[in-house]
């Protein structure tokens, strides 16, 4: 998929895509960038437990 296609996806759609296509590094980087841009949320470098919790909490 292209970056333009990812930008058209909602956060939930992109998350679902990343979980279904774990080898797609481009999608993962775009999703992580979106998480980083969320106001009021801080994720320390190397703190992957926060990312894991976000993914679990947002699972459908």
C-alpha angles and dihedrals in degrees: 000000000000129000089247090059091050091050089056092055122092118240090258093050092048091048091051090049092050091050092048094044103038093166093060101102094179092058091046092052092049091048092049089049090054091050090050091052095055110114117240095017121106123190116187118224108265094015097123094160088075090054092047091051092049091052092048093047093049096046113123 
